[in-house]
């Protein structure tokens, strides 16, 4: 058995390039996951016939933004850089070529909304607001996520969603000329600085019997102590803070799942990790209720054979494989044996790759099917 293979794609990769779908087919993939709700990006388009870079200036929705469908948080339209009806045009192009189409949505990552509503963002123990990171403890934020998935299914004509950032984002964020590496924070330090103490999370801490001010002070004092685990750094406070995060994450996932199903979605795949302290794109957990599949970083899956036993029976296990630098394209086909037992493999990314990297993906897919 070999995994179902799909390219991740932006709408402009397909809608404005008649040859893009043929390149996907030549690589041997069965479908594409097209971004319907996505954060800002400056994307190379090395094989596009009309341009070489697309600057998607803000997080945006690539389907029509109907005002009546949204609450307090309303996404920007992607029309200024992607054109009107971007997702629909891209999906139609892919389907005409015989490719399966699913939608790729990013939920908690929006600098434009976070900047406008800092009170709805993740706030660290130091009081620093992360404007790119909407916090799922807030009802308005969860309502926004519900609208994202509902509108994507209803307007996009898709029944499968690949859901990224279904949970909190943290300290790590590649943007605004990021200059945080010199702090030499460890992974545990970054986990500590990713814990949220916004108004909603503070209220949740109190409802769990904790003192948010005291816990924030404990978190800050633990940064730089070279603890090997968050639990070692925080002691009993770690359990309470994890309960608070888990509550908001599971509430978000439950509401998103119910809304997507009600709109007609048949398959929901969540970007996930085994680490309960995980934040960022893979913020959901392996045991996410209602998931039809989980998608993990493919390199993690290849190195860790213990993932599938942690996933409920019947839930598909997928991998997300970036083929961008620093990955050596000559090494990509060699991953076949490590990835062969996956149910799904998402290849990142159709429009960003050079011809050499696309050829490497094609060789990988050929070996997976051998």
N, C-alpha and C positions, 0 to 999 in steps of 0.2 A: 504494500500500500504506500502511496505517496500523498503528500498534502495537497489540498487545493491551493493553488498559487494565484495571488492577486497583486497587482501594482497599486500602491497609493498614488493618487494623482490630484492635481489642482484642476479647476475647471478650464483654465486657459491652456493647459497642456493638451486637451482634447478638442475643445470647441473651436479653436482657431488654427488647428494644425491637422489637415486632412490625412497626413501620414502617421500621426501618433498612434492611432489604434492599430495600424499595420505593424508598427514597431512592437507594440505590446503582444500582438499575436505571434510575431516572429520570435519573441522571447519565450513563447510557450505558455504564457499565463492564461487562466480561464476567465479572469475578470479584473475589474478595477474598483477601488474604494475611492470615491471622489469626495473631496472636502466640501461639506455643505455649511459648516460653521467652523471658522478657523481664526487663529490669532494672526497678528501682523507678521509679515515675512518679506524678505527680499530674496527672490528666488531666481536662480540662474535658469535659463532656457536654452541650453547649448545647441539643440537640434531644431528649434522652432524656426519657421520660415520668415517671421516678421520681426522678432526682437530677440535679445539675448538676456534681458533681466526684466522681471516684473516686480514692482514695488507695491505690495499690498500694505497700505499705510497703517491700517488699524485692524483690529479684530473685526470680523464682519460675517454677515449671513449671505450666502450665495444663492438664495431663493428670494422671492418677493417678500418684503417686510410689510406685513399687514398690521397696521396699528392696533386693530381690535384684538389681535391674537396675543398681545404682549401686555405685561403689567408695568411695574415701576422701571424695570430694565428693558430697554429696547435696543437691539443690535443695530449697528451701522449696516448699510447696504454696501455690497462689494461692487456695485455697478461702476463707480469711477475708474477702477482699474481692470475689472473683469467683464464689463458690459452687462446689459440687461439679460435676465434669464440665463445667467452663466451656468448654473448647475444643470438646468434642463437641457441646454444646448450640448453640454459635455456628455450628459447621460445618453442623449439621442445619438450622438456620434458613436459612442461606445457600443450601444445596442445594435446599431446598423451593421457594425463589424462583427457581431456575434459574441461580444464580451458581456459577461454578467456584470451588473452594476449594483453596488451598495453605497450607502452614504457614510461618510466619516465625519463625526462631529466632535468638537472640543468644547467642553462645558465650562470649566471653572477658570479658564485662562482668557482674560480680556483686559488689557491695559486701558483701553478707551473707556470702558464701563467702570473699571476700578478707580481711575483717576477722577471720574465724575462723581463717584460714590465711595469715597475712602472709608466711610463707616461700615461698608459691607465687605471690606477686604480683610485678609489675614493681617494680624498685627502681632509682632513678635513680643517676647517677654521684655525686650528693651523699649517697647512702644513704637518700633519702626513699622510703618505701614508698607505692605508689599502691594502696590497698585495693580499689578498684573494678576493677582491671586484673589479671586472672589471666594468668600468663605461660605461653605455649605451650611453652616449653622444658622444662617439667616433665611427666613421664609421667602423673602423677595428674591434671593439668589436661587433657591430651589425652584421657585415659580418660573424664573427665567430659563433654567435648565429644562423644565417640563415643556415650556413653549418651544425651545429649540428642537427637541425630539419630535414633538407633536407636529409642528409645522414642516419639519423635514420629511416625515412620513407622508403627510397629507399632500404637500405641494410637490415633493420630489418624485413621487411615484415609485418608491422603493419599499421593500419589505425587510431589508436587512440593514442594521446600523452597526458600525464599528465606533464604539464610544470611548473617547480619550478624556483624561482629566476628570473622571467621575469621582471626585474626592478632592482633598485640599492640595493646593500647591504650597511650596515652601520657599526656603531661602534661594535655592538654585534657580537661576533664570538667565538664559542667554539673550541679552538685549541691552540697549542703551550703552554700548561699549563697556560691557561688564568688567569691573576691576575689583573682584573679590578674592581672586586666587592667592594674592600675597598675604592674606591673613593666616594662611596655613591652618585653617579649620579642618579638623578631622571629620569623618563621616558622622560620628556621634555629635560633634559640635554642630554640624549643619542640621542634624535631626532636632537638636535642642532649639536652635534658632528658627526652626520651621514650626514649632508649636505655637498655636494661636491663642492670643489673649484679647481678641476683639470683644465688643460689648456682649454679643450673643454667646461667645464661648465663655466669658467670665460668668454670665448668668447660668450657663450649663454647669460650670465648675461648682458654683454655689449650690445648685440643685442636687449635685452629687455629694454634698457635704464638705467641699473643699474651700480653701481661702485663696482666691486668685492672686491677691497681692503677694502673699507668702510664697505661693508656688512660682510666680514669675521671678521673684528674687532667688529662689532655689535654682531655677533653670539658668539664670544669668550667671550665678556663682559657679555652676557646673561647667560652663563653657571654658575650654582650655585646660581642664583637669586631666585630660588624656584617659578618661574612662573608656572601657572597651565596649560598653553597652549603655543605652539610655537608662535601662533599669538600674545599672550600677551607679550612674550619675545622679539619679533622682530618688532612689529608694522607693518608699511606698507611694510617693507622689506620681511615679510613672504609671502605676495602675489606674489611678483616677484620671490622669490626663489622657491615657489611651482610651478609657471608657468614653470620655467626652468626645474625642475625635471619632471613635468608632460609631458612636450614636449618630453624629451628623452625617458621616459617610454612608451609613446604612439607610438613614432616612432619605438622603438624596437618591441613592440607588433605587430604593423602593418606589419613590414617587416617579422617577424617570422611567422605570420599568413599566409601571402601571399605565402611565401616559402613552408610552410607545405602543404597548399592546392594544390599548383602547383605540389608537389611531390606525391600527392594522399591521404593525410590525410583527413578523414571524420569528426573526432571528436577531438576537441582541448579543454582541460580543464586546466585552469590556477589557480595555487595557488594564492589566492587573499585575500585582507582585505578591510574593509570599510574605514580605516584610511588613509587619503591622504598622511600622513607623513610616512607611513609604508615602511620599508626596510626589506631586508632579504629574506627568502624562500617564504614568502607570500607578495611579493612586488607589484604584479599586483593589479588593482583596480576592484571593483565589476562590473563596467560598461565597462569593456574591450571590445572594438569593435571586432566582429568576434569570440568571445568565444562561444563555445557550452555549456560550463559549467564553474563554478568557484568552487574551493575547498578551504575551510576555516578551521582554527583550530576547531575541533569538539567541544571542550569545549566552545569556543566563541559562536558557533551556539546554543548550548544548553542553554546558559545563556541569549542570545539576540534573541528575537523573531522578531526583526525588520529587519533581513537580507533580506529575500525573496522580500519584496517590493522594495528594492534598486536594485534588479537584473532585467534585461530586461525580458519581457515575453518570454517564450520558452527556456530560459537559465537554465540549470540544476544547482542545488545547492548541493554541496557535502561537506562532512566533512572529516577531516584528524585526525584520532584518534590514538595517541601513546599509547601503552599498556606497556610501559617500566616504570621502577621506575622514580619518586616516586609514580606512579599510583599503588594503591592496587588492585591486580587481583580480589579479592573478591568483589570489588565495580564495576567492569566492566559490568557485566550483568545488573546492575541497571540503566545503561545509556539508556536502550532500549527505554523507553517511551520518552526520550528527543530527541532521534535521529531518531525516526520512520518516520518522515515526510521528511527526506532528500531524494534526488534522488540517491545520490551515497555516499558510505562510504568506505574510504580507511583506512585499518588497518595496523598499523606500529608496528611490521614488522615480516614477516614470519620466517626468519632465526635467528632473534635476541631473540626470545621468548623461555622461558622455557616451559616445558610441562604444568605446572600449568597455565601459562599465555595463552598458546594456548587453553587449556580447557575453560578458562574464555571467550576467544573470541568466541569459539563454542557456549557457553551458551548465549552470547549476540546475536549472529546471530539467534539462535533458538527463542529467545524472540522477536526479530524484525519481524520474520515471523509469529508469533502467532496471 
